[in-house]
Each structure stands twice: as structure tokens, then as C-alpha cells.
Amino acid sequence: MNNYIICTVQRSGKSWIAETLNMLGLGYAIELLTEFQQNSAPEQEALQSGFDSGGMHGLIKHFLKYSFEVGAPCASITLQWSDFDAKDDFEIIYHQGRVKKLKAIIDGLSPCAVFFLQRRDVLSQSISHMLASKSGFYHSTCSKERKLHRARVHYDRPEVERYLAYTKRCYIEWNNLFMLAGIVPDVLYYEDFVENPVERFSSLAVRIANISIEPEFISAASLSRSKVSDETDINFRTRYLSGE
């Protein structure tokens, strides 16, 4: 069974896909780098110790150990572009550091499959990111109060355009990083999973573990989390496309 990483941009549907894979017994996917930077990752102290002594290789080594200790059949990580965003003023340093970080993760998880999850409807993705950021309602498991905050966000075309530009830039940056690192990821599209979850998750099961999973199990697992999208998303998208 391969370990794997899912590289993506915010509001791509990664939580739903990663958690469905977990329920199917195909990994233990968390936003490791995001949680580590927020000091909230599982076994944070052990991960920090590994990072202090061995950099990214040390962190991944401890994460692998933890994954297997909790019974995961393989280790899996979701990576957002924000995990790789630049912090300095010298672009060449950024690129070298990003390539080194990504290769260290892949080498540490070897054998490792690399997936690049995208959405074809980038506008809707950007609107979802904007609404989540302004309301705090990121997942269907969040409180009802935060869901109400999401419905009260005011339409603001310049803000939609700002989030749209950010999302497009993140996709471009990921492609640049893959090219610089000499990596050709398996491209996945969120809309394909929504349209036919059984077929898409079946294909991933073969790619990750070379196994077949009964369609009814996939259907049950993929229904475990409701999609965060409502009439607010539709309204914002319609108004933006109308030029408002």
C-alpha cells in the first residue's frame, strides 16, 4: 500500500475526499503542516522533536510512526499551498526551499503517491473560500451559529475578485513547484467525485492499495459529510457573472 499526499488549494473539497478515504481504510489524512505550524498536530511534541533534530525528514519519520501506532494502514497528508507560501524577499530562495520541503515529504513517505486535487469551477471555489474566511464556517461540523454568520456575509465584488486571483495564483504556484521538483502528480477533480463518487473512489483505492471496494461501502462512506454550500454561494456567483 502506498502512502500518499493530496496537494490542493483551499476549498477544494479535500476534507470530504480525505475523510472518505480514511473511512474506506485508505489512510490517515490530516493537514499535518498546517496543524504543526498551529501547534495543534497529533503528538505535537514528538513531531517538534523530530523536526528539531532532522528537519522535515524527522517530522515525517515521527508522523509515520504515529500513523502506524494508531492503526492506519498507510500515512497520508493533505497539503495546501499556504503550507508553502513565501516568507522572504528572494524568490529563488523561496523556490529552493519549497522544492526541498516537498521532496523531503515525498521521500519520507516513500513509496508515496502524489495527487493534485483541483476544482474546475474556480469561481465557486473562491467564493466558498471568501465565505468561510469571513464567517468561520469551514465544515459542516461547525456550529449552527457560524453557519448563520456565513449567510449574513455581504456580497462584495472586489473581495470576490481578490479571492479569485489568490486561488488562481495558488494553482499556478503548485504547477510551478511540481515542474521545479520534477514531479508529475495524478490530477483529481472535485466535480468528478461529486458526479460519480463510487467510480472515483474505486479508482483511488486501486491506485493507493491495488484493492477493490464494494460500491455500497463507498456510497456510505462518501455520504458521511455534507457539502458546505448553500444559496449564498449561488447568489454570489450569479451576481458576479452578471457583472454586479
WOWOQUI-V569865 format. One record per backbone hydrogen bond with DSSP energy under -0.5 kcal/mol. NH is the residue of the N-H (numbers start at 1). CO is the residue of the C=O. E is the energy in kcal/mol with one decimal. If there is no record, write none. Layout:
NH:CO:E, NH:CO:E
This chain:
2:208:-3.1, 3:111:-2.6, 4:75:-1.9, 5:113:-2.2, 6:77:-2.6, 7:5:-0.6, 7:115:-3.3, 8:79:-2.5, 12:9:-0.5, 17:13:-2.1, 18:14:-3.3, 19:15:-2.5, 20:16:-2.0, 21:17:-2.2, 22:18:-2.1, 23:19:-2.3, 24:20:-1.5, 25:22:-1.8, 26:21:-2.9, 30:76:-0.9, 32:30:-2.0, 35:31:-2.9, 36:32:-2.7, 37:33:-2.5, 38:34:-1.4, 39:36:-1.3, 40:35:-3.1, 41:35:-0.7, 44:41:-1.1, 47:43:-2.6, 48:44:-2.8, 49:45:-2.3, 50:46:-2.4, 51:47:-2.6, 52:48:-2.8, 53:49:-1.8, 54:50:-2.4, 55:51:-2.3, 57:54:-0.8, 58:54:-1.2, 59:55:-2.0, 60:56:-2.6, 61:57:-2.2, 62:58:-1.8, 63:59:-2.1, 64:60:-2.8, 65:61:-1.9, 66:62:-2.3, 67:63:-2.8, 68:64:-2.1, 69:65:-1.8, 70:66:-1.8, 71:68:-1.1, 72:67:-2.4, 76:28:-0.7, 77:4:-1.7, 78:30:-2.1, 79:6:-2.8, 81:8:-0.9, 83:80:-1.8, 84:81:-2.4, 85:82:-0.6, 91:89:-0.7, 93:90:-0.9, 94:90:-1.8, 95:91:-2.5, 96:92:-2.2, 97:93:-2.7, 98:94:-2.8, 99:95:-2.6, 100:96:-2.2, 101:97:-2.3, 102:98:-2.8, 103:99:-2.6, 104:100:-2.0, 105:101:-1.9, 106:102:-2.4, 107:103:-3.0, 108:104:-2.2, 109:105:-1.6, 110:106:-0.6, 110:107:-0.8, 113:3:-2.7, 115:5:-2.6, 115:113:-0.6, 116:186:-2.7, 117:7:-2.4, 117:115:-0.6, 118:188:-2.6, 122:120:-1.6, 125:121:-1.8, 126:122:-2.5, 127:123:-2.4, 128:124:-2.4, 129:125:-2.1, 130:126:-2.4, 131:127:-2.8, 132:128:-2.4, 133:129:-2.6, 134:130:-2.1, 135:131:-1.4, 136:132:-2.8, 138:136:-1.1, 142:139:-2.1, 147:143:-1.5, 148:144:-2.1, 149:145:-1.9, 150:146:-1.9, 151:147:-1.5, 152:148:-0.9, 152:149:-0.7, 153:150:-1.1, 160:156:-2.3, 161:157:-2.6, 162:158:-1.9, 163:159:-2.3, 164:160:-2.4, 165:161:-2.5, 166:162:-1.9, 167:163:-2.4, 168:164:-2.3, 169:165:-2.2, 170:166:-2.4, 171:167:-1.9, 172:168:-2.0, 173:169:-2.8, 174:170:-2.4, 175:171:-2.1, 176:172:-2.3, 177:173:-2.5, 178:174:-2.8, 179:175:-2.1, 180:176:-2.6, 181:177:-2.3, 182:178:-0.7, 182:179:-0.9, 183:178:-2.8, 185:183:-0.6, 186:114:-3.0, 187:185:-0.7, 188:116:-2.4, 190:118:-2.9, 192:189:-0.9, 193:189:-1.1, 193:190:-0.6, 194:190:-1.9, 195:191:-2.3, 196:192:-2.2, 200:196:-2.1, 201:197:-2.7, 202:198:-1.8, 203:199:-1.9, 204:200:-1.9, 205:201:-2.2, 206:202:-1.8, 207:203:-2.3, 208:204:-2.9, 209:205:-2.4, 210:205:-0.7, 210:206:-1.3, 211:205:-1.0, 217:214:-0.9, 218:214:-1.6, 219:215:-2.6, 220:216:-2.1, 221:217:-2.5, 222:218:-2.6, 223:219:-0.7, 223:220:-0.6, 224:221:-1.5, 229:227:-1.4, 233:230:-0.7, 234:230:-1.5, 235:231:-2.6, 236:232:-2.5, 237:233:-2.5, 238:234:-2.6, 239:235:-2.4, 240:236:-2.3, 241:237:-2.5, 242:238:-1.4, 243:240:-1.5, 244:239:-2.0
